[in-house]
Structure formats: C-alpha cells, structure tokens
Amino acid sequence: MAQVMKLTKMDPTVHIKAYAGVKIQGGEEPEITCEIDAPQLVTMVEEGDHVYITVNSHSNLIVPNLSKIEIERGMGSVKIAEIKNPIKIEKVLGNLVLSDVLEADVSKVGGNFSVKGSEGLVRIEKVGGNLYVANVGSFRCEKIGGNCKVCKVQGDFYLDKAGGSIKAQDILGGIYIRAVGGSFSAKNVSPMEDLRVGGDIRLINISLSKDNLMLRAGGDIHIELDDLFEGATFKCHSGSEDIRIKYKDVILTIDEEVYTYQLGSADQTVEAYAGGSIVVSELIHHEEDLVGDMTDHYDFEETRYSEMIRERIESATRMAEAKVRAAEIRLDQMRDHLEKNRIHIEGIGSIKDEDMFPPKPSKPSQPVPPVSRPVGKKGASDEERLMILKMLQEKKITVDEAETLFKALED
C-alpha cells in the first residue's frame, strides 16, 4: 500500500526513524511516496523545510533527489540511492548501502557498509562487518570489524584499523592505513603511512610518496615493481631467513635474516619486517584484478536482526488490534446494558447523566482520597479502556501508544 504526501519544496531536510528495513530512492517530484504493508505503521509530517518520517515495518520511500537525508536510527538494513544533497546517519544496526550519492557522514553501522558512486567525501566512524568502496571522491573510516575491498578512489583513502583483510586497487590519492588484522594486498596505490599487518603483505606497482616506508607483517611480504619504479633502498628483515630479489637482470637469494639492497638511485627507504619470507620482484601479473566484482555487495539484503524486529512489530500490531476490537465489543455491551436500563425508567423528556448517576454530596472537611483499585484486582476498568479507545478513534494516539497504555493499565 502506497501513501503519497505532496511537498512545498524540492529540497527539504528529511528526518527518518526506521524500526525495520527501509529503501530510500531519490525522485524528480516534490512529494514523498511510502510503500508499506499497513498505513498505520508510518507517520509523515511536514513542518516548514523539514519532513519527519517514522516507519515501523519494511518500506520503500521515494523522496525528492535534492533532499537532505538525516537518519537518527535504522533498526534494520538501509539503502539510499540517487540523492544529490548531503546524507547524515547516526546509527544503522543492519547493513547500509549508499549508491550514487553526493556525500555522507555516518557514525555507526552494525552490519556491512557498501558505498559506490559518491562525488564527495564519505566518512564513517565504525563498521561492525565488512566494507566495500568503489568510485568515490574520498573516504575516511576509523575502524571496521571485518574485511575491506576498495577500488577507484579519486582522492585519499583513510582506514585506521581493520579486523580482517584488505584489498585495495586504483587509489589516485594517498592510502592511509595503520593496522590490519588479516592480510593486505594493494595495486596502483601510494602508501602514506607505515603499515602493520597480522598476515601477508602484497604490494603491486606502488609509488613511494614518503621518504621512509615501514612494513611489518606476521606472514610474508611480496613487492612487485614495474619498469617505471624510480628506486629505493630495501632493508629486509626475514623471520624465515628467506630474502629474494628478482628485478630485471638481478636474481638474488639470501638465506639470512637481514639484508639491504639498493635498487636504483632514489633516496626513499623501504624497511620490511616479515615473520616469513620477503620477495622484491618485477611486475608479474599486469592485468590482475585484486578486488574483483563487487556488484552483489550493493544489493539490499535484510539482516536476521531486522527481520526479528519486523516480526515483533507485526505481532505487537496484531495484539493492539485485538485489544481495540475487544474494547469495541465491551463498549457495545455497555451501550446495550444502558439502553435496557433506559426502558425501565419512566418519565418525560431525555434522561440526563446526572439523573442516572447523581453526584455524591461533597465533604469539604475531608480531603479527596486518591483513585485506587480494590486489593487484588488487576486490569483496566471499562472507563479506562473506553477512554483509550476514544483517543485512538480521534487519532490523538497511535496503535502502538494505545497498546502501551493497555499494558500499563493491566499491570
């Protein structure tokens, strides 16, 4: 079922709270369309330049592509596509996918984070799962828990820490990575930070932009250089006492722990510390694609956690609807009972409420006691239920709020 809200502007700030998975698509019309299972599970309010949306079930939103998107929380997975203004996200518990956006500022993602086609800077603090980046202006991230694949970055790429492995390719700016729990493989990049890796290091066709680059690997280190490499001094420290130089006409096999080799006349220095072997060689696989196809990583995939939330919301909604129906039945019963009492009352004119329920004489000398239920009695009274039902019918409260009131009165 689709709901449409006409807007007065093409560039509103859209604030979204999503308690289930949501897909957000930029459109050409000054309106917001929400496709959702039930209309009572979404609220949309426009206030000046701002639009506030809350969705309680899986939904598809179409908003103006000039909207500024702000998501306070996404309890499921979130996908945003074709938005031409900045995006700001506080928290997504599931996966987050950004496609063809201007720029984004994200705090936390509990699942995987995928972004492609961003003109500006994409910044994120923490990613609990894997990271996939392609065709962005520049990228900055503090920490990811899983693996990372990145390719085609026009500017700089910053990633402070990665719990898993990293594959990087075709980064035109500098690459800044400090610590990697798994292995690190990179092609056509310019390392700007000393690198510490728990597994292997493999560098293909790198350029040196700093005078002294330090590489530390728990496993092997393999560096492949093309013919245009200007040269450097390689200071090699091999834990397995296996150092090999295979560059152009030079073939060296060193069965020692430490060896220094001057390649070319450049002043840069590469210090390599490996738990295993160290190999410096000519470029072997010219056409090799390190990153591979990442198309599947940009599809919307709901997580089991968000599915669980959706099931709970649907269950709560059914419970609330059942309670509303029960209240309606009790209301009908009360009306029937009242009508039967009216038949037995004789008199002329309409019967007033004060005639049927005369007020008790007041006692000014005594304070009014607080309202309380008899000892041992639980549950809401008919008057309380009717009051909640009336507020629900007048749309003063939502179904969720009515359910909360029922639960509170039943305790």
Secondary structure, DSSP 8 states (H G I E B T S, - for coil): -EEEEE-S-SS-EEEEEESS-EEEEEESSSEEEEEES-GGGEEEEEETTEEEEEESS-EEEEEETT-EEEEEEESS-EEEEEE-S-EEEEEESS-EEEEEES-EEEEEESS-EEEEEEEEEEEEEEESS-EEEEEEEEEEEEEESS-EEEEEESS-EEEEEESS-EEEEEESS-EEEEEESS-EEEES--B-S-EEESS-EEEES----SSEEEEEESS-EEEEE-TT--EEEEEEEETTS-EEEEETTEEEEE-SSEEEEEEES---EEEEEESS-EEEEE---TT--SS---GGGGS----HHHHHHHHHHHHHHHHHHHHHHHHHHHHHHHHHHHHHHHHT---SS---HHHHS------TTS--------TT--S--HHHHHHHHHHHHTTSS-HHHHHHHHHHHH-
